[in-house]
Amino acid sequence: MCILRVWARRARIYVLSYMWGAIVARVVFLGTPHFGIPVLEALVKHHDVVGVVTQPDRVSGRGRQRHAPPVKRVAQEYDLQILQPADLRRDAETVRALRDMRADVFVIAAYGQMLRPEVLEIPPYGCIGVHASLLPKYRGAAPVAAAILHGEEETGVTLMLTDEGMDTGPIIARRSIPIVPDDTRETLTRKLSRLGAALLIETLPAWLAGDIEPREQDDDEATMAPLISKSDGAIDWEESAVQIDRQIRAFTPWPGSFCTCDGKNFKILRAHPLPDWCGEGEPGTVVEVEEGIGVVTGEGLLILEEVQLAGRRAMEVEQFCRGRRGFVESVLGSPGQ
């Protein structure tokens, strides 16, 4: 990058700072699920969002109706320009539109598509990714679930300068928070989205002023967080109670954690482990103990709190037991076994 070009970019930011008393940048935001909403709303409040790129509307539900992504619905409330390319890597028209927006920086938060060099090179201050892990840990599509599944005591958000890799870009800033015992993927994602929004707004002025030097990630410390599939929710009662509890929390709300009860799908919506329980029984056996209704596992007991049998509504386990004689002492199955 030539010296004159760098000087011109910084001069633009200094002019903006002089005019409004704070650095206000032209921003294009790329995001799709709820995770991106706090980030988008923070950018709208503090900067000039000139465009939003999100995934196309999807057909879902029993009625097979088209539903807009959460980010699109919020962008519509703010009357922002919205682009929804099916494949940004191959959509030349969208790339031209992004160039025409003359944004200073792109911000990406769970967009769901990889960006090609032609897009990454458009904004003069680069593309800043907001990732829900402490990179290089848990690169990939499901970092929040991975942190819970692996029993991490803390996680966080990372701002990175996005490159062509899977969350491999240089780190601009990071911030951590603890994972509490009752955190699910849903609750932890909400916390991290708010944390990411706050960190971005705090960091962006220094980045635009050229006061931050990105730090390369150590690939030797990298771990992956692959996309979740429905089959990941199947419970194996040979696993420990602690691990099954992590699975339930990691896969709430989707795909949920499930086993079989009398051959029917049986979801465990809420539970907690008794890792030191030393009773006897075949893994999967439902027992009644002083602490409540539990299931024997490969190590310890899993105390059930809320369950749902296929075709019925979710209910507290005590209520379920009252309507289903013989549940205690029955053996729950592991799908696929």
C-alpha positions as CSV (number, residue, x, y, z in Angstrom):
1,M,0.0,0.0,0.0
2,C,1.5,3.3,-1.0
3,I,2.3,6.0,1.6
4,L,0.0,8.6,-0.1
5,R,-3.0,6.2,0.0
6,V,-2.5,5.5,3.7
7,W,-2.2,9.3,4.4
8,A,-5.4,9.9,2.4
9,R,-7.3,7.3,4.4
10,R,-6.2,8.7,7.7
11,A,-6.9,12.2,6.6
12,R,-10.5,11.3,5.9
13,I,-10.9,9.9,9.5
14,Y,-9.3,12.9,11.0
15,V,-11.8,15.2,9.1
16,L,-14.7,13.1,10.3
17,S,-13.4,13.3,13.9
18,Y,-13.1,17.1,13.6
19,M,-16.6,17.5,12.1
20,W,-18.5,15.4,14.7
21,G,-16.3,15.3,17.7
22,A,-15.8,11.6,17.4
23,I,-14.7,9.2,14.6
24,V,-17.8,8.3,12.5
25,A,-17.1,5.9,9.7
26,R,-19.2,4.6,6.8
27,V,-19.8,0.9,7.6
28,V,-21.2,-2.0,5.7
29,F,-22.5,-4.7,8.0
30,L,-22.6,-8.4,7.1
31,G,-24.6,-10.7,9.4
32,T,-27.5,-13.1,9.5
33,P,-28.7,-14.6,12.9
34,H,-29.6,-12.9,16.2
35,F,-25.9,-12.8,17.2
36,G,-25.4,-9.9,14.8
37,I,-28.3,-7.8,16.0
38,P,-26.6,-6.0,19.0
39,V,-23.6,-5.4,16.7
40,L,-25.7,-3.8,14.0
41,E,-27.7,-1.7,16.4
42,A,-24.5,-0.4,18.1
43,L,-23.1,0.5,14.6
44,V,-26.3,2.3,13.7
45,K,-26.1,4.3,17.0
46,H,-22.4,5.3,16.6
47,H,-21.5,5.2,12.9
48,D,-23.1,5.6,9.4
49,V,-24.3,2.2,8.3
50,V,-24.5,2.5,4.5
51,G,-25.6,-1.1,3.8
52,V,-26.4,-4.5,5.3
53,V,-25.6,-7.8,3.6
54,T,-27.4,-10.9,4.9
55,Q,-28.5,-14.3,3.8
56,P,-31.6,-14.8,1.5
57,D,-35.0,-15.4,3.1
58,R,-35.6,-19.1,3.8
59,V,-38.6,-21.3,3.6
60,S,-39.3,-23.0,6.9
61,G,-42.0,-24.3,9.3
62,R,-45.1,-26.4,8.7
63,G,-46.6,-23.8,6.5
64,R,-43.5,-23.6,4.4
65,Q,-43.5,-19.8,4.5
66,R,-40.6,-17.6,3.7
67,H,-38.9,-16.0,6.7
68,A,-36.4,-13.1,6.7
69,P,-33.2,-13.5,8.7
70,P,-33.2,-11.7,12.1
71,V,-30.6,-9.2,10.9
72,K,-32.8,-8.3,7.9
73,R,-35.8,-7.6,10.0
74,V,-33.8,-5.2,12.2
75,A,-32.2,-3.5,9.1
76,Q,-35.7,-2.9,7.8
77,E,-36.7,-1.2,11.0
78,Y,-33.8,1.3,10.5
79,D,-34.6,1.7,6.8
80,L,-31.1,0.5,5.8
81,Q,-30.1,-0.7,2.3
82,I,-30.2,-4.5,2.3
83,L,-28.4,-6.9,-0.1
84,Q,-29.2,-10.7,0.0
85,P,-26.9,-12.5,-2.4
86,A,-27.4,-16.3,-2.6
87,D,-23.6,-16.6,-3.0
88,L,-21.5,-13.5,-2.5
89,R,-18.5,-15.3,-4.0
90,R,-20.2,-15.4,-7.4
91,D,-22.5,-12.4,-7.3
92,A,-20.7,-9.7,-9.4
93,E,-23.7,-7.3,-9.1
94,T,-23.5,-7.3,-5.3
95,V,-19.8,-6.8,-5.4
96,R,-20.3,-3.7,-7.6
97,A,-22.9,-2.4,-5.2
98,L,-20.6,-2.8,-2.3
99,R,-17.9,-0.8,-4.1
100,D,-20.4,1.9,-4.8
101,M,-21.2,2.3,-1.1
102,R,-17.7,3.6,-0.5
103,A,-17.6,2.2,3.0
104,D,-14.5,2.8,5.2
105,V,-14.8,-0.6,6.8
106,F,-16.9,-3.8,6.7
107,V,-18.0,-5.4,9.9
108,I,-18.9,-9.1,9.9
109,A,-20.8,-11.0,12.6
110,A,-22.0,-14.5,11.8
111,Y,-22.8,-13.8,8.2
112,G,-22.5,-17.4,7.1
113,Q,-20.5,-17.1,3.9
114,M,-16.8,-16.9,3.2
115,L,-15.6,-13.7,1.5
116,R,-13.3,-13.8,-1.5
117,P,-10.3,-11.4,-1.9
118,E,-12.3,-9.2,-4.3
119,V,-14.7,-8.4,-1.4
120,L,-12.1,-8.3,1.4
121,E,-10.1,-5.7,-0.6
122,I,-13.0,-3.2,-1.0
123,P,-13.0,-1.3,2.3
124,P,-9.8,0.7,2.9
125,Y,-9.8,-0.2,6.6
126,G,-10.5,-3.9,6.0
127,C,-13.2,-6.3,7.1
128,I,-13.5,-6.7,10.9
129,G,-14.9,-10.0,12.1
130,V,-16.7,-10.3,15.4
131,H,-16.2,-14.0,16.5
132,A,-17.7,-15.6,19.5
133,S,-14.6,-17.3,20.9
134,L,-11.1,-16.4,22.2
135,L,-9.3,-17.1,18.9
136,P,-7.4,-19.2,17.9
137,K,-9.7,-21.4,20.0
138,Y,-12.8,-22.6,18.3
139,R,-12.6,-21.4,14.8
140,G,-15.7,-22.3,12.8
141,A,-19.4,-22.2,12.7
142,A,-20.3,-23.2,16.3
143,P,-17.8,-21.7,18.8
144,V,-20.3,-21.2,21.6
145,A,-21.5,-24.8,21.6
146,A,-17.9,-26.0,21.4
147,A,-16.8,-24.0,24.4
148,I,-19.7,-25.5,26.5
149,L,-19.1,-29.0,25.2
150,H,-15.4,-28.9,26.1
151,G,-16.1,-27.7,29.7
152,E,-14.4,-24.3,29.3
153,E,-14.6,-22.1,32.3
154,E,-14.5,-18.9,30.2
155,T,-15.0,-17.8,26.6
156,G,-15.2,-14.5,24.9
157,V,-15.2,-12.5,21.7
158,T,-12.4,-11.7,19.3
159,L,-12.2,-8.9,16.7
160,M,-10.1,-10.0,13.8
161,L,-9.0,-8.6,10.5
162,T,-10.9,-11.1,8.3
163,D,-8.9,-13.0,5.6
164,E,-9.7,-15.8,3.3
165,G,-9.3,-18.5,5.9
166,M,-11.8,-19.9,8.5
167,D,-11.4,-17.3,11.3
168,T,-7.7,-17.2,10.8
169,G,-7.2,-13.4,10.5
170,P,-4.9,-11.3,12.7
171,I,-6.4,-10.4,16.1
172,I,-7.4,-6.8,16.7
173,A,-8.9,-7.2,20.2
174,R,-10.3,-9.8,22.6
175,R,-12.4,-9.8,25.7
176,S,-13.4,-12.8,27.9
177,I,-16.3,-13.6,30.2
178,P,-16.9,-16.6,32.5
179,I,-19.2,-19.5,31.5
180,V,-21.6,-20.2,34.4
181,P,-23.0,-23.7,35.2
182,D,-26.4,-23.0,33.8
183,D,-25.3,-21.2,30.6
184,T,-26.8,-22.7,27.5
185,R,-25.8,-21.9,23.9
186,E,-28.8,-19.5,23.7
187,T,-28.0,-17.6,26.9
188,L,-24.2,-17.5,26.3
189,T,-24.7,-16.4,22.7
190,R,-26.8,-13.4,23.9
191,K,-24.1,-12.4,26.4
192,L,-21.3,-12.7,23.8
193,S,-23.3,-10.7,21.2
194,R,-23.6,-7.8,23.6
195,L,-20.0,-8.1,24.6
196,G,-18.9,-8.1,20.9
197,A,-21.0,-5.0,20.2
198,A,-19.4,-3.1,23.1
199,L,-15.9,-4.2,22.2
200,L,-16.3,-3.2,18.6
201,I,-17.6,0.3,19.4
202,E,-14.8,0.7,21.9
203,T,-12.1,-0.5,19.5
204,L,-13.2,0.8,16.2
205,P,-12.0,4.5,16.7
206,A,-8.5,3.4,17.5
207,W,-8.4,1.0,14.6
208,L,-9.5,3.7,12.2
209,A,-7.0,6.1,13.6
210,G,-4.2,3.5,12.9
211,D,-3.4,3.0,16.6
212,I,-3.8,-0.8,16.7
213,E,-1.3,-3.3,15.3
214,P,-3.1,-6.6,14.5
215,R,-1.5,-9.7,16.1
216,E,-1.1,-12.9,14.1
217,Q,-2.9,-16.0,15.5
218,D,-0.8,-19.0,16.6
219,D,-2.1,-21.8,14.4
220,D,-0.5,-24.4,16.7
221,E,-3.0,-23.4,19.4
222,A,-6.0,-23.5,17.0
223,T,-9.0,-25.7,17.6
224,M,-12.1,-26.1,15.5
225,A,-15.9,-25.7,16.1
226,P,-17.6,-27.5,13.2
227,L,-21.2,-26.9,12.1
228,I,-23.7,-28.7,14.4
229,S,-26.0,-31.4,12.9
230,K,-29.2,-32.8,14.3
231,S,-27.6,-36.1,15.1
232,D,-25.2,-34.4,17.5
233,G,-28.1,-34.1,20.0
234,A,-28.4,-37.9,20.5
235,I,-27.6,-38.8,24.1
236,D,-25.3,-41.7,24.8
237,W,-26.0,-42.8,28.4
238,E,-22.6,-44.4,28.6
239,E,-21.1,-40.9,28.7
240,S,-20.7,-39.2,32.1
241,A,-23.4,-37.1,33.7
242,V,-21.2,-34.1,33.5
243,Q,-20.7,-34.5,29.7
244,I,-24.3,-35.1,29.0
245,D,-25.2,-32.0,31.0
246,R,-22.8,-30.1,28.8
247,Q,-24.3,-31.6,25.7
248,I,-27.8,-30.5,26.8
249,R,-26.7,-26.9,27.4
250,A,-24.6,-26.7,24.3
251,F,-27.5,-27.8,22.0
252,T,-30.2,-25.6,23.5
253,P,-32.3,-24.6,21.7
254,W,-31.2,-26.6,18.6
255,P,-31.0,-29.5,17.9
256,G,-31.9,-30.2,21.5
257,S,-30.7,-33.4,23.3
258,F,-32.8,-36.5,23.0
259,C,-33.0,-40.2,23.7
260,T,-35.9,-42.7,23.4
261,C,-38.6,-43.6,25.9
262,D,-40.7,-46.6,25.0
263,G,-39.5,-46.2,21.4
264,K,-40.5,-42.6,21.2
265,N,-38.3,-39.5,20.9
266,F,-37.7,-38.1,24.4
267,K,-36.1,-34.7,24.8
268,I,-34.2,-33.6,27.9
269,L,-34.7,-29.9,28.0
270,R,-33.1,-29.1,31.4
271,A,-31.1,-31.2,33.8
272,H,-28.0,-31.1,36.1
273,P,-25.4,-33.7,37.0
274,L,-24.6,-35.4,40.3
275,P,-21.1,-36.5,39.3
276,D,-20.3,-38.1,42.7
277,W,-23.4,-40.4,42.8
278,C,-22.2,-44.0,43.4
279,G,-25.4,-46.0,43.0
280,E,-25.8,-49.0,40.7
281,G,-27.8,-49.5,37.6
282,E,-27.5,-49.9,33.8
283,P,-26.8,-46.6,32.0
284,G,-30.1,-45.1,31.0
285,T,-32.1,-46.4,34.0
286,V,-34.5,-43.9,35.5
287,V,-34.2,-43.8,39.3
288,E,-35.7,-41.8,42.1
289,V,-33.2,-40.4,44.7
290,E,-33.4,-37.7,47.4
291,E,-32.4,-35.0,44.9
292,G,-35.1,-35.9,42.4
293,I,-35.7,-38.1,39.3
294,G,-32.4,-39.1,37.7
295,V,-30.9,-41.2,35.0
296,V,-27.9,-43.5,35.5
297,T,-25.0,-42.6,33.3
298,G,-21.6,-44.0,32.6
299,E,-20.3,-41.9,35.6
300,G,-22.7,-40.2,38.0
301,L,-26.4,-39.4,37.8
302,L,-28.2,-36.9,35.6
303,I,-31.1,-35.2,37.5
304,L,-33.9,-34.4,35.2
305,E,-35.7,-31.1,35.4
306,E,-37.7,-30.5,32.3
307,V,-38.6,-33.1,29.6
308,Q,-40.7,-33.6,26.5
309,L,-42.1,-36.8,25.0
310,A,-42.8,-36.7,21.3
311,G,-46.3,-35.4,20.6
312,R,-46.6,-33.8,24.0
313,R,-45.8,-30.5,25.5
314,A,-42.7,-29.8,27.6
315,M,-43.2,-30.3,31.4
316,E,-41.4,-30.5,34.7
317,V,-40.2,-34.1,35.3
318,E,-42.4,-34.5,38.4
319,Q,-45.5,-33.7,36.4
320,F,-44.4,-36.0,33.7
321,C,-44.0,-38.8,36.2
322,R,-47.4,-38.3,37.6
323,G,-48.9,-38.9,34.2
324,R,-46.7,-41.8,33.2
325,R,-46.6,-44.7,35.6
326,G,-43.6,-46.9,35.3
327,F,-41.3,-44.2,34.1
328,V,-39.1,-44.6,37.2
329,E,-37.2,-47.9,36.8
330,S,-37.6,-47.8,33.0
331,V,-34.6,-47.7,30.7
332,L,-34.1,-44.8,28.3
333,G,-32.5,-45.7,25.0
334,S,-29.7,-44.1,23.1
335,P,-30.8,-43.3,19.5
336,G,-29.0,-45.3,16.9
337,Q,-28.1,-48.1,19.3
